[in-house]
Every structure is written in structure tokens, then in C-alpha cells.
Amino acid sequence: MSRVGEAVVGGIVIGLGVLFFFVGLMAISAILNGFVLVKLWSWFIVPTFGLPALSIPLAIGIALTAKFITQDLSNINNAKQEGSNWTPIVVAFANPFLVLLFGWIVKCFVS
């Protein structure tokens, strides 16, 4: 194989690796959001309204639907313009944990 062919194949392999990495990050983020929704639902909605608990797959679906409907990309786009490519990744992983922490603190005052 020529050097040009090897470079093309190497570029494709790197591109696929990056693609799979970000798809994996998205899946992990969705699972984290579903887990947080299950916890918040069981802490606040079940005892208040007597509704049944959510399963994690159902919570993931609800969280993805809510995120899709209410997403605001203006802050992420502004951060990209300022040169921070890590902002979407940090937001995707930090947000579920911060929401869970805040929800747990609120739950301590409700119970």
C-alpha cells in the first residue's frame, strides 16, 4: 500500500475512533440522566402524588425527550466560539451529578 493510502486508512481509523468515543460518551450521559431522573422521581413524585416508580430505561427515554424539547445550545455555541471544545463534554457529565446533589439536598429538607 502506498503512503497516501496508508494515510487515508489511518485518518479513517482515527475518525471512526473519535466517532465511537463520542457515541459512547452520549450513551453514558443518557444513562446518568436516566439514573438521576429515577432518583428524583422516587424522592419527590412517588411520595407526593402516589405515582409508580420509574425504571431506568423509561427514565432515560423521558430524560432524552425532555432534553430534546427544552435544549438550549446558545451557551455551548458561545463557548465553542471562545475556543473551549471541552464545554459540551463537561456539561454532559457534570450536569447529572450536580442535579442529583441539588435534588438530594432538597430531599433532606422535604422528608
NUSE-539464 format. One record per atom (N, C-alpha, C, CB): residue number from 1; residue in one letter; x negated, y negated, z. Coordinates in Angstrom, 1 decimal. Glycine has a CB too. Example, Ala and Ser with C-alpha at 12.3 -4.5 7.8 and 13.67 -1.06 7.14 Angstrom:
<koldos>
+-----+--------+--------+--------+--------+
! num ! residu !   east !  north !     up !
+-----+--------+--------+--------+--------+
!   1 !      A !  -13.2 !    5.7 !    7.8 !
!   1 !      A !  -12.3 !    4.5 !    7.8 !
!   1 !      A !  -13.2 !    3.3 !    7.8 !
!   1 !      A !  -11.3 !    4.5 !    9.0 !
!   2 !      S !  -12.8 !    2.2 !    7.1 !
!   2 !      S !  -13.7 !    1.1 !    7.1 !
!   2 !      S !  -12.9 !    0.0 !    7.9 !
!   2 !      S !  -14.1 !    0.6 !    5.7 !
+-----+--------+--------+--------+--------+
</koldos>
This chain:
<koldos>
+-----+--------+--------+--------+--------+
! num ! residu !   east !  north !     up !
+-----+--------+--------+--------+--------+
!   1 !      M !   -0.9 !    1.2 !    0.0 !
!   1 !      M !    0.0 !    0.0 !    0.0 !
!   1 !      M !   -0.9 !   -1.2 !    0.0 !
!   1 !      M !    1.0 !    0.0 !    1.2 !
!   2 !      S !   -0.5 !   -2.2 !   -0.7 !
!   2 !      S !   -1.3 !   -3.5 !   -0.8 !
!   2 !      S !   -1.1 !   -4.3 !    0.4 !
!   2 !      S !   -0.9 !   -4.3 !   -2.1 !
!   3 !      R !   -2.0 !   -5.3 !    0.6 !
!   3 !      R !   -2.0 !   -6.2 !    1.8 !
!   3 !      R !   -0.7 !   -6.9 !    1.8 !
!   3 !      R !   -3.2 !   -7.1 !    1.8 !
!   4 !      V !   -0.2 !   -7.3 !    0.7 !
!   4 !      V !    1.1 !   -8.1 !    0.6 !
!   4 !      V !    2.2 !   -7.2 !    1.1 !
!   4 !      V !    1.4 !   -8.6 !   -0.8 !
!   5 !      G !    2.2 !   -6.0 !    0.6 !
!   5 !      G !    3.3 !   -5.0 !    1.0 !
!   5 !      G !    3.2 !   -4.7 !    2.5 !
!   5 !      G !    3.1 !   -3.7 !    0.3 !
!   6 !      E !    2.0 !   -4.6 !    3.1 !
!   6 !      E !    1.9 !   -4.4 !    4.5 !
!   6 !      E !    2.3 !   -5.6 !    5.3 !
!   6 !      E !    0.4 !   -4.1 !    4.8 !
!   7 !      A !    2.1 !   -6.8 !    4.8 !
!   7 !      A !    2.5 !   -8.0 !    5.5 !
!   7 !      A !    4.1 !   -8.1 !    5.5 !
!   7 !      A !    1.9 !   -9.2 !    4.8 !
!   8 !      V !    4.7 !   -7.7 !    4.3 !
!   8 !      V !    6.1 !   -7.7 !    4.2 !
!   8 !      V !    6.7 !   -6.7 !    5.2 !
!   8 !      V !    6.6 !   -7.4 !    2.8 !
!   9 !      V !    6.2 !   -5.5 !    5.2 !
!   9 !      V !    6.7 !   -4.5 !    6.1 !
!   9 !      V !    6.5 !   -4.9 !    7.6 !
!   9 !      V !    6.0 !   -3.1 !    5.9 !
!  10 !      G !    5.4 !   -5.5 !    7.9 !
!  10 !      G !    5.1 !   -6.0 !    9.2 !
!  10 !      G !    6.1 !   -7.0 !    9.6 !
!  10 !      G !    3.7 !   -6.5 !    9.4 !
!  11 !      G !    6.4 !   -7.9 !    8.7 !
!  11 !      G !    7.4 !   -9.0 !    9.0 !
!  11 !      G !    8.8 !   -8.5 !    9.2 !
!  11 !      G !    7.4 !  -10.0 !    7.9 !
!  12 !      I !    9.1 !   -7.4 !    8.5 !
!  12 !      I !   10.4 !   -6.8 !    8.6 !
!  12 !      I !   10.5 !   -6.1 !   10.0 !
!  12 !      I !   10.7 !   -5.8 !    7.5 !
!  13 !      V !    9.5 !   -5.4 !   10.4 !
!  13 !      V !    9.4 !   -4.7 !   11.7 !
!  13 !      V !    9.6 !   -5.7 !   12.8 !
!  13 !      V !    8.1 !   -3.9 !   11.8 !
!  14 !      I !    8.8 !   -6.8 !   12.7 !
!  14 !      I !    8.9 !   -7.8 !   13.8 !
!  14 !      I !   10.3 !   -8.4 !   13.8 !
!  14 !      I !    7.8 !   -8.9 !   13.5 !
!  15 !      G !   10.8 !   -8.7 !   12.7 !
!  15 !      G !   12.2 !   -9.3 !   12.6 !
!  15 !      G !   13.2 !   -8.4 !   13.2 !
!  15 !      G !   12.6 !   -9.6 !   11.2 !
!  16 !      L !   13.1 !   -7.1 !   12.9 !
!  16 !      L !   14.1 !   -6.1 !   13.5 !
!  16 !      L !   13.9 !   -6.0 !   15.0 !
!  16 !      L !   13.9 !   -4.7 !   12.8 !
!  17 !      G !   12.6 !   -6.1 !   15.4 !
!  17 !      G !   12.3 !   -6.0 !   16.9 !
!  17 !      G !   13.0 !   -7.2 !   17.6 !
!  17 !      G !   10.8 !   -6.0 !   17.1 !
!  18 !      V !   12.8 !   -8.4 !   17.0 !
!  18 !      V !   13.4 !   -9.6 !   17.6 !
!  18 !      V !   15.0 !   -9.5 !   17.6 !
!  18 !      V !   13.0 !  -10.8 !   16.9 !
!  19 !      L !   15.5 !   -9.0 !   16.5 !
!  19 !      L !   17.0 !   -8.8 !   16.4 !
!  19 !      L !   17.5 !   -7.9 !   17.5 !
!  19 !      L !   17.4 !   -8.3 !   15.1 !
!  20 !      F !   16.8 !   -6.7 !   17.7 !
!  20 !      F !   17.3 !   -5.7 !   18.7 !
!  20 !      F !   17.1 !   -6.3 !   20.1 !
!  20 !      F !   16.5 !   -4.4 !   18.5 !
!  21 !      F !   16.0 !   -7.1 !   20.3 !
!  21 !      F !   15.8 !   -7.7 !   21.6 !
!  21 !      F !   16.9 !   -8.6 !   22.0 !
!  21 !      F !   14.4 !   -8.4 !   21.6 !
!  22 !      F !   17.3 !   -9.5 !   21.1 !
!  22 !      F !   18.4 !  -10.4 !   21.4 !
!  22 !      F !   19.7 !   -9.8 !   21.5 !
!  22 !      F !   18.4 !  -11.5 !   20.3 !
!  23 !      V !   20.0 !   -8.7 !   20.7 !
!  23 !      V !   21.2 !   -8.0 !   20.8 !
!  23 !      V !   21.3 !   -7.3 !   22.2 !
!  23 !      V !   21.4 !   -6.9 !   19.7 !
!  24 !      G !   20.2 !   -6.8 !   22.6 !
!  24 !      G !   20.1 !   -6.2 !   24.0 !
!  24 !      G !   20.3 !   -7.2 !   25.1 !
!  24 !      G !   18.7 !   -5.5 !   24.2 !
!  25 !      L !   19.8 !   -8.4 !   24.9 !
!  25 !      L !   20.0 !   -9.4 !   25.9 !
!  25 !      L !   21.5 !   -9.8 !   25.9 !
!  25 !      L !   19.1 !  -10.7 !   25.6 !
!  26 !      M !   22.1 !   -9.9 !   24.8 !
!  26 !      M !   23.5 !  -10.2 !   24.7 !
!  26 !      M !   24.3 !   -9.2 !   25.4 !
!  26 !      M !   24.0 !  -10.4 !   23.3 !
!  27 !      A !   24.0 !   -7.9 !   25.3 !
!  27 !      A !   24.7 !   -6.8 !   25.9 !
!  27 !      A !   24.6 !   -6.9 !   27.4 !
!  27 !      A !   24.3 !   -5.4 !   25.4 !
!  28 !      I !   23.4 !   -7.1 !   27.9 !
!  28 !      I !   23.1 !   -7.2 !   29.3 !
!  28 !      I !   23.8 !   -8.4 !   29.9 !
!  28 !      I !   21.6 !   -7.3 !   29.6 !
!  29 !      S !   23.8 !   -9.5 !   29.2 !
!  29 !      S !   24.6 !  -10.7 !   29.7 !
!  29 !      S !   26.1 !  -10.4 !   29.8 !
!  29 !      S !   24.3 !  -11.9 !   28.7 !
!  30 !      A !   26.6 !   -9.7 !   28.8 !
!  30 !      A !   28.0 !   -9.4 !   28.8 !
!  30 !      A !   28.4 !   -8.5 !   30.0 !
!  30 !      A !   28.5 !   -8.7 !   27.5 !
!  31 !      I !   27.5 !   -7.5 !   30.3 !
!  31 !      I !   27.7 !   -6.6 !   31.4 !
!  31 !      I !   27.6 !   -7.4 !   32.7 !
!  31 !      I !   26.7 !   -5.5 !   31.4 !
!  32 !      L !   26.7 !   -8.3 !   32.8 !
!  32 !      L !   26.6 !   -9.1 !   34.0 !
!  32 !      L !   27.8 !  -10.0 !   34.2 !
!  32 !      L !   25.3 !  -10.0 !   34.0 !
!  33 !      N !   28.3 !  -10.6 !   33.2 !
!  33 !      N !   29.5 !  -11.4 !   33.3 !
!  33 !      N !   30.7 !  -10.6 !   33.7 !
!  33 !      N !   29.8 !  -12.1 !   32.0 !
!  34 !      G !   30.8 !   -9.4 !   33.1 !
!  34 !      G !   31.9 !   -8.5 !   33.5 !
!  34 !      G !   31.8 !   -8.0 !   34.9 !
!  34 !      G !   31.9 !   -7.2 !   32.6 !
!  35 !      F !   30.6 !   -7.7 !   35.4 !
!  35 !      F !   30.5 !   -7.4 !   36.8 !
!  35 !      F !   30.9 !   -8.5 !   37.7 !
!  35 !      F !   29.0 !   -7.0 !   37.1 !
!  36 !      V !   30.4 !   -9.7 !   37.4 !
!  36 !      V !   30.8 !  -10.9 !   38.2 !
!  36 !      V !   32.3 !  -11.1 !   38.2 !
!  36 !      V !   30.1 !  -12.2 !   37.7 !
!  37 !      L !   32.9 !  -11.0 !   37.1 !
!  37 !      L !   34.4 !  -11.1 !   37.0 !
!  37 !      L !   35.1 !  -10.1 !   37.8 !
!  37 !      L !   34.9 !  -11.0 !   35.6 !
!  38 !      V !   34.6 !   -8.8 !   37.8 !
!  38 !      V !   35.2 !   -7.8 !   38.7 !
!  38 !      V !   35.1 !   -8.2 !   40.1 !
!  38 !      V !   34.5 !   -6.4 !   38.5 !
!  39 !      K !   34.0 !   -8.7 !   40.6 !
!  39 !      K !   33.8 !   -9.1 !   42.0 !
!  39 !      K !   34.7 !  -10.2 !   42.3 !
!  39 !      K !   32.3 !   -9.4 !   42.2 !
!  40 !      L !   34.7 !  -11.3 !   41.5 !
!  40 !      L !   35.5 !  -12.4 !   41.8 !
!  40 !      L !   37.0 !  -12.1 !   41.8 !
!  40 !      L !   35.3 !  -13.5 !   40.8 !
!  41 !      W !   37.4 !  -11.2 !   40.9 !
!  41 !      W !   38.8 !  -10.8 !   40.8 !
!  41 !      W !   39.2 !  -10.0 !   42.0 !
!  41 !      W !   39.0 !   -9.9 !   39.5 !
!  42 !      S !   38.3 !   -9.1 !   42.5 !
!  42 !      S !   38.7 !   -8.3 !   43.7 !
!  42 !      S !   38.6 !   -9.2 !   45.0 !
!  42 !      S !   37.7 !   -7.1 !   43.8 !
!  43 !      W !   37.8 !  -10.2 !   45.0 !
!  43 !      W !   37.8 !  -11.1 !   46.2 !
!  43 !      W !   38.9 !  -12.0 !   46.2 !
!  43 !      W !   36.5 !  -11.9 !   46.1 !
!  44 !      F !   39.4 !  -12.5 !   45.1 !
!  44 !      F !   40.4 !  -13.6 !   45.2 !
!  44 !      F !   41.8 !  -13.3 !   44.6 !
!  44 !      F !   39.9 !  -14.8 !   44.4 !
!  45 !      I !   41.8 !  -12.6 !   43.4 !
!  45 !      I !   43.1 !  -12.4 !   42.8 !
!  45 !      I !   43.8 !  -11.2 !   43.4 !
!  45 !      I !   42.8 !  -12.1 !   41.3 !
!  46 !      V !   43.1 !  -10.1 !   43.7 !
!  46 !      V !   43.8 !   -8.9 !   44.2 !
!  46 !      V !   44.5 !   -9.2 !   45.5 !
!  46 !      V !   42.8 !   -7.8 !   44.4 !
!  47 !      P !   43.8 !   -9.8 !   46.5 !
!  47 !      P !   44.5 !  -10.0 !   47.8 !
!  47 !      P !   45.5 !  -11.2 !   47.7 !
!  47 !      P !   43.4 !  -10.4 !   48.8 !
!  48 !      T !   45.3 !  -12.1 !   46.9 !
!  48 !      T !   46.2 !  -13.3 !   46.8 !
!  48 !      T !   47.5 !  -12.9 !   46.1 !
!  48 !      T !   45.6 !  -14.5 !   46.2 !
!  49 !      F !   47.4 !  -12.3 !   45.0 !
!  49 !      F !   48.6 !  -12.0 !   44.1 !
!  49 !      F !   49.0 !  -10.6 !   44.1 !
!  49 !      F !   48.3 !  -12.5 !   42.7 !
!  50 !      G !   48.2 !   -9.7 !   44.7 !
!  50 !      G !   48.5 !   -8.3 !   44.7 !
!  50 !      G !   48.4 !   -7.6 !   43.4 !
!  50 !      G !   49.9 !   -8.1 !   45.2 !
!  51 !      L !   47.6 !   -8.1 !   42.5 !
!  51 !      L !   47.4 !   -7.5 !   41.2 !
!  51 !      L !   46.4 !   -6.4 !   41.3 !
!  51 !      L !   46.9 !   -8.6 !   40.2 !
!  52 !      P !   46.4 !   -5.4 !   40.4 !
!  52 !      P !   45.4 !   -4.4 !   40.4 !
!  52 !      P !   44.0 !   -4.8 !   40.1 !
!  52 !      P !   45.8 !   -3.3 !   39.5 !
!  53 !      A !   43.0 !   -4.1 !   40.6 !
!  53 !      A !   41.6 !   -4.4 !   40.4 !
!  53 !      A !   41.3 !   -4.2 !   38.9 !
!  53 !      A !   40.7 !   -3.5 !   41.3 !
!  54 !      L !   40.2 !   -4.8 !   38.5 !
!  54 !      L !   39.8 !   -4.7 !   37.1 !
!  54 !      L !   38.7 !   -3.7 !   37.0 !
!  54 !      L !   39.3 !   -6.0 !   36.5 !
!  55 !      S !   38.6 !   -2.9 !   35.9 !
!  55 !      S !   37.4 !   -2.1 !   35.6 !
!  55 !      S !   36.4 !   -3.0 !   35.0 !
!  55 !      S !   37.8 !   -0.9 !   34.8 !
!  56 !      I !   35.1 !   -2.6 !   35.0 !
!  56 !      I !   34.1 !   -3.4 !   34.4 !
!  56 !      I !   34.3 !   -3.5 !   32.9 !
!  56 !      I !   32.7 !   -2.7 !   34.6 !
!  57 !      P !   34.6 !   -2.5 !   32.1 !
!  57 !      P !   34.9 !   -2.7 !   30.7 !
!  57 !      P !   36.0 !   -3.7 !   30.4 !
!  57 !      P !   35.2 !   -1.3 !   30.0 !
!  58 !      L !   37.1 !   -3.6 !   31.2 !
!  58 !      L !   38.2 !   -4.6 !   31.0 !
!  58 !      L !   37.7 !   -6.0 !   31.3 !
!  58 !      L !   39.4 !   -4.2 !   31.8 !
!  59 !      A !   36.9 !   -6.1 !   32.4 !
!  59 !      A !   36.4 !   -7.4 !   32.8 !
!  59 !      A !   35.5 !   -8.0 !   31.7 !
!  59 !      A !   35.7 !   -7.3 !   34.1 !
!  60 !      I !   34.6 !   -7.1 !   31.1 !
!  60 !      I !   33.8 !   -7.6 !   30.1 !
!  60 !      I !   34.6 !   -8.1 !   28.9 !
!  60 !      I !   32.8 !   -6.4 !   29.6 !
!  61 !      G !   35.6 !   -7.4 !   28.5 !
!  61 !      G !   36.5 !   -7.9 !   27.5 !
!  61 !      G !   37.1 !   -9.2 !   27.8 !
!  61 !      G !   37.5 !   -6.9 !   27.2 !
!  62 !      I !   37.6 !   -9.4 !   29.0 !
!  62 !      I !   38.3 !  -10.6 !   29.4 !
!  62 !      I !   37.2 !  -11.7 !   29.5 !
!  62 !      I !   38.9 !  -10.5 !   30.8 !
!  63 !      A !   36.0 !  -11.5 !   30.0 !
!  63 !      A !   35.0 !  -12.5 !   30.1 !
!  63 !      A !   34.5 !  -12.9 !   28.7 !
!  63 !      A !   33.8 !  -11.9 !   30.9 !
!  64 !      L !   34.4 !  -12.0 !   27.8 !
!  64 !      L !   34.0 !  -12.3 !   26.4 !
!  64 !      L !   35.0 !  -13.1 !   25.7 !
!  64 !      L !   33.7 !  -11.1 !   25.6 !
!  65 !      T !   36.3 !  -12.8 !   26.0 !
!  65 !      T !   37.4 !  -13.5 !   25.4 !
!  65 !      T !   37.4 !  -15.0 !   25.9 !
!  65 !      T !   38.7 !  -12.8 !   25.6 !
!  66 !      A !   37.3 !  -15.1 !   27.2 !
!  66 !      A !   37.4 !  -16.4 !   27.9 !
!  66 !      A !   36.2 !  -17.3 !   27.4 !
!  66 !      A !   37.4 !  -16.3 !   29.4 !
!  67 !      K !   35.0 !  -16.6 !   27.3 !
!  67 !      K !   33.8 !  -17.4 !   26.9 !
!  67 !      K !   33.9 !  -17.8 !   25.4 !
!  67 !      K !   32.5 !  -16.5 !   27.1 !
!  68 !      F !   34.5 !  -16.9 !   24.6 !
!  68 !      F !   34.7 !  -17.3 !   23.2 !
!  68 !      F !   35.6 !  -18.5 !   23.0 !
!  68 !      F !   35.2 !  -16.1 !   22.4 !
!  69 !      I !   36.7 !  -18.5 !   23.8 !
!  69 !      I !   37.7 !  -19.5 !   23.7 !
!  69 !      I !   37.2 !  -20.8 !   24.3 !
!  69 !      I !   39.0 !  -19.1 !   24.4 !
!  70 !      T !   36.4 !  -20.8 !   25.3 !
!  70 !      T !   36.0 !  -22.0 !   26.0 !
!  70 !      T !   34.6 !  -22.4 !   25.8 !
!  70 !      T !   36.3 !  -21.8 !   27.5 !
!  71 !      Q !   33.8 !  -21.8 !   25.0 !
!  71 !      Q !   32.4 !  -22.1 !   24.8 !
!  71 !      Q !   32.1 !  -23.5 !   24.4 !
!  71 !      Q !   31.8 !  -21.1 !   23.8 !
!  72 !      D !   31.1 !  -24.1 !   25.0 !
!  72 !      D !   30.6 !  -25.4 !   24.7 !
!  72 !      D !   29.2 !  -25.3 !   24.4 !
!  72 !      D !   30.9 !  -26.4 !   25.9 !
!  73 !      L !   28.8 !  -25.5 !   23.1 !
!  73 !      L !   27.5 !  -25.3 !   22.6 !
!  73 !      L !   26.7 !  -26.7 !   22.5 !
!  73 !      L !   27.5 !  -24.7 !   21.3 !
!  74 !      S !   27.3 !  -27.8 !   22.9 !
!  74 !      S !   26.7 !  -29.0 !   22.8 !
!  74 !      S !   25.4 !  -29.1 !   23.6 !
!  74 !      S !   27.6 !  -30.2 !   23.1 !
!  75 !      N !   25.4 !  -28.6 !   24.9 !
!  75 !      N !   24.2 !  -28.7 !   25.8 !
!  75 !      N !   23.1 !  -27.8 !   25.2 !
!  75 !      N !   24.6 !  -28.3 !   27.2 !
!  76 !      I !   23.4 !  -26.7 !   24.7 !
!  76 !      I !   22.4 !  -25.8 !   24.2 !
!  76 !      I !   21.8 !  -26.3 !   22.9 !
!  76 !      I !   23.0 !  -24.4 !   23.9 !
!  77 !      N !   22.6 !  -26.9 !   22.1 !
!  77 !      N !   22.1 !  -27.5 !   20.8 !
!  77 !      N !   21.2 !  -28.7 !   21.2 !
!  77 !      N !   23.2 !  -28.0 !   19.9 !
!  78 !      N !   21.6 !  -29.5 !   22.2 !
!  78 !      N !   20.7 !  -30.6 !   22.6 !
!  78 !      N !   19.4 !  -30.2 !   23.1 !
!  78 !      N !   21.5 !  -31.5 !   23.6 !
!  79 !      A !   19.4 !  -29.1 !   23.9 !
!  79 !      A !   18.2 !  -28.5 !   24.4 !
!  79 !      A !   17.3 !  -28.0 !   23.3 !
!  79 !      A !   18.5 !  -27.4 !   25.4 !
!  80 !      K !   17.9 !  -27.4 !   22.3 !
!  80 !      K !   17.1 !  -26.9 !   21.2 !
!  80 !      K !   16.4 !  -28.1 !   20.4 !
!  80 !      K !   18.0 !  -26.1 !   20.2 !
!  81 !      Q !   17.1 !  -29.2 !   20.3 !
!  81 !      Q !   16.5 !  -30.3 !   19.6 !
!  81 !      Q !   15.4 !  -30.9 !   20.4 !
!  81 !      Q !   17.6 !  -31.4 !   19.4 !
!  82 !      E !   15.4 !  -30.8 !   21.7 !
!  82 !      E !   14.3 !  -31.3 !   22.6 !
!  82 !      E !   13.2 !  -30.3 !   22.6 !
!  82 !      E !   14.8 !  -31.5 !   24.0 !
!  83 !      G !   13.3 !  -29.1 !   22.0 !
!  83 !      G !   12.2 !  -28.2 !   21.9 !
!  83 !      G !   12.2 !  -27.0 !   22.9 !
!  83 !      G !   10.9 !  -28.9 !   22.2 !
!  84 !      S !   13.3 !  -26.8 !   23.6 !
!  84 !      S !   13.4 !  -25.7 !   24.6 !
!  84 !      S !   14.2 !  -24.6 !   23.9 !
!  84 !      S !   14.0 !  -26.1 !   25.9 !
!  85 !      N !   13.5 !  -23.5 !   23.4 !
!  85 !      N !   14.1 !  -22.4 !   22.8 !
!  85 !      N !   14.6 !  -21.4 !   23.9 !
!  85 !      N !   13.2 !  -21.7 !   21.9 !
!  86 !      W !   14.1 !  -21.5 !   25.1 !
!  86 !      W !   14.5 !  -20.6 !   26.2 !
!  86 !      W !   15.8 !  -20.9 !   26.9 !
!  86 !      W !   13.4 !  -20.5 !   27.2 !
!  87 !      T !   16.3 !  -22.1 !   26.6 !
!  87 !      T !   17.5 !  -22.5 !   27.3 !
!  87 !      T !   18.7 !  -21.5 !   27.2 !
!  87 !      T !   18.0 !  -23.9 !   26.9 !
!  88 !      P !   19.1 !  -21.1 !   26.0 !
!  88 !      P !   20.2 !  -20.2 !   25.8 !
!  88 !      P !   20.0 !  -18.9 !   26.6 !
!  88 !      P !   20.5 !  -19.9 !   24.4 !
!  89 !      I !   18.7 !  -18.4 !   26.6 !
!  89 !      I !   18.4 !  -17.1 !   27.4 !
!  89 !      I !   18.6 !  -17.3 !   28.8 !
!  89 !      I !   17.0 !  -16.6 !   27.0 !
!  90 !      V !   18.0 !  -18.4 !   29.3 !
!  90 !      V !   18.1 !  -18.7 !   30.8 !
!  90 !      V !   19.5 !  -18.9 !   31.2 !
!  90 !      V !   17.3 !  -20.0 !   31.1 !
!  91 !      V !   20.3 !  -19.6 !   30.4 !
!  91 !      V !   21.7 !  -19.9 !   30.7 !
!  91 !      V !   22.5 !  -18.5 !   30.7 !
!  91 !      V !   22.4 !  -20.8 !   29.7 !
!  92 !      A !   22.2 !  -17.7 !   29.8 !
!  92 !      A !   22.9 !  -16.4 !   29.7 !
!  92 !      A !   22.7 !  -15.5 !   30.9 !
!  92 !      A !   22.5 !  -15.7 !   28.4 !
!  93 !      F !   21.5 !  -15.6 !   31.5 !
!  93 !      F !   21.2 !  -14.7 !   32.6 !
!  93 !      F !   21.4 !  -15.4 !   34.0 !
!  93 !      F !   19.8 !  -14.3 !   32.5 !
!  94 !      A !   21.2 !  -16.7 !   34.1 !
!  94 !      A !   21.3 !  -17.4 !   35.4 !
!  94 !      A !   22.7 !  -17.7 !   35.7 !
!  94 !      A !   20.5 !  -18.7 !   35.3 !
!  95 !      N !   23.6 !  -18.0 !   34.7 !
!  95 !      N !   24.9 !  -18.3 !   35.0 !
!  95 !      N !   25.7 !  -17.3 !   35.7 !
!  95 !      N !   25.6 !  -18.6 !   33.7 !
!  96 !      P !   25.7 !  -16.0 !   35.3 !
!  96 !      P !   26.5 !  -15.0 !   36.1 !
!  96 !      P !   26.0 !  -14.9 !   37.6 !
!  96 !      P !   26.3 !  -13.6 !   35.5 !
!  97 !      F !   24.7 !  -15.0 !   37.8 !
!  97 !      F !   24.3 !  -14.9 !   39.2 !
!  97 !      F !   24.7 !  -16.1 !   40.0 !
!  97 !      F !   22.7 !  -14.7 !   39.2 !
!  98 !      L !   24.6 !  -17.3 !   39.4 !
!  98 !      L !   25.0 !  -18.5 !   40.1 !
!  98 !      L !   26.5 !  -18.5 !   40.4 !
!  98 !      L !   24.6 !  -19.7 !   39.3 !
!  99 !      V !   27.3 !  -18.0 !   39.4 !
!  99 !      V !   28.7 !  -17.9 !   39.6 !
!  99 !      V !   29.1 !  -16.9 !   40.7 !
!  99 !      V !   29.5 !  -17.6 !   38.3 !
! 100 !      L !   28.4 !  -15.8 !   40.7 !
! 100 !      L !   28.6 !  -14.8 !   41.8 !
! 100 !      L !   28.2 !  -15.3 !   43.1 !
! 100 !      L !   27.8 !  -13.5 !   41.4 !
! 101 !      L !   27.1 !  -16.0 !   43.2 !
! 101 !      L !   26.7 !  -16.6 !   44.5 !
! 101 !      L !   27.7 !  -17.6 !   45.0 !
! 101 !      L !   25.3 !  -17.3 !   44.4 !
! 102 !      F !   28.1 !  -18.5 !   44.1 !
! 102 !      F !   29.1 !  -19.5 !   44.5 !
! 102 !      F !   30.4 !  -18.8 !   44.9 !
! 102 !      F !   29.3 !  -20.5 !   43.3 !
! 103 !      G !   30.9 !  -17.8 !   44.1 !
! 103 !      G !   32.1 !  -17.1 !   44.5 !
! 103 !      G !   32.0 !  -16.4 !   45.8 !
! 103 !      G !   32.4 !  -16.1 !   43.4 !
! 104 !      W !   30.8 !  -15.8 !   46.1 !
! 104 !      W !   30.6 !  -15.2 !   47.4 !
! 104 !      W !   30.7 !  -16.2 !   48.6 !
! 104 !      W !   29.3 !  -14.4 !   47.4 !
! 105 !      I !   30.1 !  -17.3 !   48.4 !
! 105 !      I !   30.2 !  -18.4 !   49.4 !
! 105 !      I !   31.6 !  -18.8 !   49.6 !
! 105 !      I !   29.3 !  -19.6 !   49.0 !
! 106 !      V !   32.3 !  -19.0 !   48.6 !
! 106 !      V !   33.8 !  -19.4 !   48.7 !
! 106 !      V !   34.5 !  -18.3 !   49.4 !
! 106 !      V !   34.4 !  -19.7 !   47.3 !
! 107 !      K !   34.3 !  -17.1 !   49.0 !
! 107 !      K !   35.0 !  -15.9 !   49.6 !
! 107 !      K !   34.8 !  -15.9 !   51.1 !
! 107 !      K !   34.5 !  -14.6 !   49.0 !
! 108 !      C !   33.6 !  -16.2 !   51.6 !
! 108 !      C !   33.3 !  -16.2 !   53.0 !
! 108 !      C !   34.2 !  -17.2 !   53.7 !
! 108 !      C !   31.8 !  -16.6 !   53.3 !
! 109 !      F !   34.6 !  -18.3 !   53.1 !
! 109 !      F !   35.5 !  -19.3 !   53.7 !
! 109 !      F !   36.9 !  -18.9 !   53.6 !
! 109 !      F !   35.2 !  -20.7 !   53.2 !
! 110 !      V !   37.3 !  -18.1 !   52.6 !
! 110 !      V !   38.7 !  -17.7 !   52.4 !
! 110 !      V !   39.1 !  -16.6 !   53.3 !
! 110 !      V !   38.9 !  -17.3 !   50.9 !
! 111 !      S !   38.2 !  -15.6 !   53.5 !
! 111 !      S !   38.6 !  -14.4 !   54.3 !
! 111 !      S !   38.8 !  -14.7 !   55.7 !
! 111 !      S !   37.5 !  -13.4 !   54.2 !
+-----+--------+--------+--------+--------+
</koldos>
